[in-house]
Amino acid sequence: MAINLTKGNSINLNKAEPTLSKLRLGLGWDVIAEEPAIDIDCSLFICEYNGLQQPKLLSDQHFVFYNNLACPQGAVVHKGDNRTGAGDGDDEAIDINLAQIDPRATELSIFVTIHNDNRGFSRVETSYIRLYNEVTNDLIAEYKLGKEFTTETSVQVGSLVKNNGEWSFHAVGAGYQLGLGDIVAGYQ
């Protein structure tokens, strides 16, 4: 049975799915009916903590997004850019092979950003991130973003954090008025 997460919740993925080796993140969104399409992009930052315990990219190639679809190890693979959000189900997906992730990685930060509109998430009716066991296709957890983000153009939806060899998902839900380039600069 899938767990519905709210902002600030966490789930230990290894306890929820003891045999979990491959994870799929699914992102979905719907635009308010009378509004034109919005291009929302999902990005993932593969990080290690610096001396101040801040997550920093392992390298520029460890930033996975629509223009860099895989990390060097092939452990994180973005499945492609959906520019409209049209249709049912997940609009964008990222596959993660937990066993192949660079051993230096301690956090995978997950962001969604609006690519083609600076009015923010006020035009987005519904949005979510889902975590699936990629091997069984079972839904592990879902985090639905509420209407709290109106003027924000980017949201850190969550983070996968490794602690003592176990992975947990933290529903972050932090909104910003930043472009993707600004976010990348913060992780370098």
C-alpha positions as CSV (number, residue, x, y, z in Angstrom):
1,M,0.0,0.0,0.0
2,A,1.4,3.4,-1.0
3,I,2.1,6.1,1.5
4,N,0.7,9.6,1.0
5,L,3.3,12.0,2.1
6,T,2.9,15.7,3.1
7,K,5.5,18.4,3.4
8,G,8.1,17.5,5.9
9,N,7.3,13.7,6.0
10,S,9.9,11.1,5.3
11,I,9.9,7.4,4.3
12,N,12.7,5.0,4.8
13,L,12.6,3.3,1.4
14,N,14.7,0.3,2.5
15,K,12.2,-0.5,5.3
16,A,9.2,0.1,3.1
17,E,10.6,-2.0,0.2
18,P,13.4,-4.3,1.6
19,T,14.4,-5.6,-1.8
20,L,14.3,-2.2,-3.5
21,S,17.2,-1.8,-6.0
22,K,15.6,0.3,-8.7
23,L,13.4,3.3,-8.1
24,R,11.4,5.4,-10.6
25,L,10.4,9.0,-9.8
26,G,7.3,10.1,-11.7
27,L,6.3,13.7,-12.0
28,G,2.8,14.8,-13.1
29,W,1.0,18.1,-13.5
30,D,-2.2,19.6,-14.9
31,V,-2.7,23.2,-16.0
32,I,-5.8,25.1,-15.2
33,A,-8.2,24.4,-18.1
34,E,-8.3,27.8,-19.8
35,E,-4.5,28.3,-19.5
36,P,-2.0,27.5,-22.2
37,A,0.4,24.6,-21.7
38,I,3.2,25.0,-19.2
39,D,6.6,23.3,-19.6
40,I,7.5,22.0,-16.1
41,D,10.9,20.2,-15.9
42,C,12.1,17.7,-13.4
43,S,15.8,17.8,-12.4
44,L,18.0,15.8,-10.1
45,F,21.2,16.8,-8.4
46,I,23.5,14.0,-7.2
47,C,25.4,15.4,-4.3
48,E,27.7,14.9,-1.4
49,Y,27.8,17.0,1.7
50,N,30.6,19.6,2.0
51,G,32.2,20.6,5.3
52,L,29.2,22.7,6.2
53,Q,26.8,19.8,5.6
54,Q,25.4,21.4,2.5
55,P,24.7,19.2,-0.6
56,K,27.0,20.0,-3.5
57,L,27.2,18.3,-6.9
58,L,29.7,15.6,-7.3
59,S,30.5,17.1,-10.8
60,D,28.6,19.0,-13.5
61,Q,27.8,15.7,-15.1
62,H,25.9,14.6,-11.9
63,F,23.2,17.2,-12.7
64,V,20.5,15.2,-14.5
65,F,17.9,17.1,-16.5
66,Y,16.4,17.5,-20.0
67,N,19.9,18.4,-21.6
68,N,21.9,15.8,-19.6
69,L,19.7,12.7,-19.5
70,A,22.1,10.4,-17.5
71,C,24.8,10.7,-14.9
72,P,28.3,9.2,-15.7
73,Q,27.6,5.9,-14.0
74,G,24.2,5.5,-15.8
75,A,22.6,5.1,-12.3
76,V,20.2,8.0,-12.8
77,V,18.4,8.3,-16.2
78,H,15.9,11.1,-17.1
79,K,13.3,9.6,-19.5
80,G,12.8,12.8,-21.5
81,D,11.1,16.2,-21.5
82,N,7.3,16.6,-21.6
83,R,6.7,20.2,-22.6
84,T,2.9,20.3,-22.0
85,G,1.9,17.9,-19.2
86,A,-0.9,16.7,-21.5
87,G,-2.4,13.3,-20.9
88,D,-3.0,11.1,-17.8
89,G,-0.3,9.6,-15.6
90,D,3.3,10.7,-15.1
91,D,4.5,13.4,-17.4
92,E,8.2,13.0,-16.7
93,A,10.1,10.2,-15.1
94,I,13.6,9.6,-13.7
95,D,14.9,6.0,-13.2
96,I,17.4,5.4,-10.4
97,N,19.5,2.3,-9.9
98,L,20.4,2.7,-6.2
99,A,23.2,0.1,-6.3
100,Q,25.0,1.9,-9.1
101,I,24.9,5.4,-7.6
102,D,28.4,6.9,-7.0
103,P,29.3,5.8,-3.5
104,R,30.3,9.4,-2.6
105,A,26.6,10.5,-3.1
106,T,24.7,11.2,0.1
107,E,21.8,13.1,-1.3
108,L,19.8,13.3,-4.5
109,S,17.9,16.6,-4.6
110,I,14.8,16.7,-6.8
111,F,13.5,19.9,-8.3
112,V,10.7,21.0,-10.6
113,T,11.0,24.2,-12.5
114,I,8.8,26.1,-14.9
115,H,10.6,26.5,-18.1
116,N,8.4,28.8,-20.2
117,D,6.5,31.0,-17.8
118,N,7.5,33.4,-15.1
119,R,4.1,33.7,-13.5
120,G,4.8,30.7,-11.2
121,F,2.9,27.7,-10.1
122,S,-0.4,29.6,-9.7
123,R,-1.5,28.3,-13.2
124,V,-0.8,24.7,-12.2
125,E,-3.9,22.9,-10.9
126,T,-2.4,19.7,-9.6
127,S,1.1,18.4,-9.4
128,Y,2.8,15.4,-7.7
129,I,5.8,13.2,-7.4
130,R,5.4,9.5,-7.1
131,L,8.0,6.9,-6.1
132,Y,7.8,3.4,-7.7
133,N,9.7,0.2,-7.3
134,E,10.8,0.0,-10.9
135,V,11.2,-3.8,-10.8
136,T,7.7,-4.5,-9.5
137,N,6.1,-1.3,-10.8
138,D,4.5,-0.9,-7.3
139,L,3.8,2.6,-6.1
140,I,5.7,3.2,-2.8
141,A,4.8,6.8,-2.0
142,E,3.2,9.9,-3.4
143,Y,3.6,13.5,-2.5
144,K,1.0,15.9,-3.9
145,L,2.1,19.5,-4.1
146,G,-0.7,21.8,-2.8
147,K,-1.7,25.3,-3.9
148,E,0.9,26.9,-1.6
149,F,3.2,27.8,-4.5
150,T,1.8,30.7,-6.5
151,T,4.5,33.0,-7.5
152,E,7.3,30.5,-7.2
153,T,8.9,29.2,-10.5
154,S,10.8,26.3,-8.9
155,V,10.1,23.9,-6.1
156,Q,12.4,21.4,-4.4
157,V,9.9,18.6,-4.1
158,G,12.1,16.3,-2.2
159,S,15.4,14.6,-1.5
160,L,16.6,11.0,-1.5
161,V,19.1,10.9,1.4
162,K,21.5,8.0,2.2
163,N,22.2,7.4,5.8
164,N,24.1,4.3,7.0
165,G,23.6,2.6,3.6
166,E,19.8,3.1,3.6
167,W,17.9,5.5,1.4
168,S,15.0,7.7,2.6
169,F,12.8,10.1,0.7
170,H,12.1,13.5,2.4
171,A,9.1,15.5,1.1
172,V,10.7,19.0,1.1
173,G,8.2,21.3,-0.6
174,A,10.4,24.4,-0.7
175,G,9.5,27.0,-3.3
176,Y,11.7,29.6,-4.9
177,Q,11.5,32.4,-7.5
178,L,14.6,31.1,-9.2
179,G,15.5,29.8,-12.7
180,L,17.2,26.5,-13.2
181,G,20.6,28.2,-13.7
182,D,20.3,29.8,-10.3
183,I,19.6,26.5,-8.7
184,V,22.5,24.8,-10.4
185,A,24.8,27.6,-9.2
186,G,23.7,26.9,-5.6
187,Y,24.8,23.3,-5.9
188,Q,28.2,24.0,-7.4
